[in-house]
Amino acid sequence: MRHDDERGAVTAFFVVIALALFVMAGFVVDGGRAITARTAAEEDAAQAARAGAEQLSLDAVRQGTISVDPESATLATRHFLSELGRSGEVSVSNSTVGVTVDVVEPTLILGVVGIRNFRFAVHAAATNVHGVASAE
């Protein structure tokens, strides 16, 4: 005995399950790509901050103190970021250089369901230290 009013029930169930599996695969693939992009951006921001923190003020060194030259640090940091194909915000305070990089990572699979990209910002800071701070 066959019930004609149940025709297509398996097809609808299959479509819903297939869509759910497709979205889950999208989160795995595109989520992995976003994590990788974020990690790379964090590393690039940290390296750029270190490049900026190396730019000492010659006037301060001549006076016997150590401090970062804000103008040179900003230029060195922006140059380092541009070499990597990135842009970001740079801040210099005392001997600390901060870098914030905005990242947009396009999706491969999730674009089909309306998620076109992942956006995030990463921040790193580097401080120029010198001498012995404490006994070991």
C-alpha positions as CSV (number, residue, x, y, z in Angstrom):
1,M,0.0,0.0,0.0
2,R,1.3,3.4,-1.0
3,H,0.2,6.8,0.3
4,D,0.2,9.3,-2.5
5,D,0.1,12.3,-0.1
6,E,3.7,11.4,1.1
7,R,5.3,11.8,-2.3
8,G,8.4,14.0,-2.2
9,A,8.8,13.9,1.6
10,V,12.2,12.2,1.2
11,T,13.3,14.8,-1.4
12,A,12.5,17.7,0.9
13,F,14.3,16.0,3.8
14,F,17.3,15.4,1.5
15,V,17.4,19.1,0.4
16,V,17.4,20.3,4.0
17,I,20.1,17.9,5.1
18,A,22.2,18.7,2.0
19,L,21.9,22.4,2.6
20,A,22.9,22.0,6.3
21,L,25.9,19.9,5.3
22,F,26.9,22.4,2.7
23,V,26.8,25.3,5.2
24,M,28.8,23.2,7.7
25,A,31.4,22.5,5.1
26,G,31.5,26.2,4.3
27,F,32.2,27.1,8.0
28,V,34.9,24.5,8.1
29,V,36.7,25.6,4.9
30,D,36.1,29.3,5.1
31,G,36.5,29.4,8.9
32,G,39.8,27.7,8.5
33,R,40.9,30.2,5.9
34,A,39.8,33.1,8.2
35,I,41.8,31.6,11.1
36,T,44.9,31.3,8.9
37,A,44.5,34.9,7.6
38,R,44.1,36.2,11.2
39,T,47.2,34.4,12.4
40,A,49.2,35.7,9.4
41,A,47.9,39.3,10.1
42,E,48.9,39.0,13.8
43,E,52.4,37.9,12.8
44,D,52.7,40.7,10.3
45,A,51.5,43.3,12.7
46,A,53.9,42.1,15.4
47,Q,56.9,42.2,13.0
48,A,55.9,45.7,11.8
49,A,55.6,46.9,15.4
50,R,59.1,45.5,16.1
51,A,60.5,47.2,13.0
52,G,59.1,50.5,14.3
53,A,60.3,50.0,17.9
54,E,63.9,49.7,16.5
55,Q,63.8,53.3,15.3
56,L,65.6,55.1,18.2
57,S,65.7,58.9,18.6
58,L,69.3,59.9,18.0
59,D,68.8,63.1,20.0
60,A,67.7,61.1,23.0
61,V,70.6,58.7,22.7
62,R,73.0,61.7,22.6
63,Q,71.4,62.9,25.8
64,G,71.9,59.5,27.5
65,T,68.3,58.3,27.3
66,I,66.7,55.8,25.0
67,S,63.4,56.5,23.3
68,V,61.7,55.7,20.0
69,D,61.6,58.4,17.3
70,P,57.9,58.6,16.6
71,E,58.3,59.9,13.0
72,S,60.9,57.3,12.0
73,A,59.0,54.5,13.8
74,T,55.8,55.4,12.0
75,L,57.6,55.5,8.6
76,A,59.4,52.2,9.2
77,T,56.2,50.5,10.3
78,R,54.2,51.7,7.4
79,H,57.0,50.7,5.0
80,F,57.2,47.2,6.5
81,L,53.4,46.8,6.2
82,S,53.4,48.0,2.6
83,E,56.2,45.5,1.7
84,L,53.7,42.8,2.9
85,G,50.8,44.3,0.9
86,R,49.0,45.4,4.1
87,S,48.0,48.7,5.6
88,G,47.2,49.7,9.1
89,E,47.1,52.2,11.9
90,V,50.3,53.0,13.8
91,S,50.6,54.6,17.2
92,V,53.8,55.5,19.1
93,S,53.9,56.1,22.8
94,N,57.2,56.5,24.7
95,S,59.1,53.4,23.6
96,T,56.1,51.4,22.5
97,V,54.9,51.0,18.9
98,G,51.4,49.7,18.3
99,V,50.0,48.5,15.0
100,T,46.4,47.7,14.1
101,V,45.8,45.9,10.8
102,D,42.3,45.4,9.3
103,V,41.8,42.2,7.4
104,V,39.0,41.2,5.0
105,E,39.1,37.5,4.1
106,P,36.7,36.5,1.2
107,T,34.8,33.3,1.5
108,L,34.8,30.5,-1.0
109,I,31.8,28.5,0.0
110,L,29.7,30.7,2.3
111,G,29.2,33.3,-0.3
112,V,26.4,31.1,-1.7
113,V,24.4,31.7,1.5
114,G,25.2,35.4,1.7
115,I,28.3,35.5,3.8
116,R,30.8,37.2,1.4
117,N,33.7,37.7,3.7
118,F,35.1,37.7,7.3
119,R,36.3,41.1,8.6
120,F,38.5,41.5,11.7
121,A,41.2,43.7,13.1
122,V,44.4,42.6,14.8
123,H,46.6,44.6,17.1
124,A,50.3,44.1,18.1
125,A,52.7,46.2,20.1
126,A,56.4,46.2,20.6
127,T,58.4,48.0,23.2
128,N,62.1,48.9,22.8
129,V,63.8,47.7,26.0
130,H,67.5,48.1,26.8
131,G,69.9,47.2,29.6
132,V,69.2,44.8,32.5
133,A,65.8,45.2,34.1
134,S,66.2,42.8,36.9
135,A,68.6,40.2,38.3
136,E,68.2,36.7,36.9
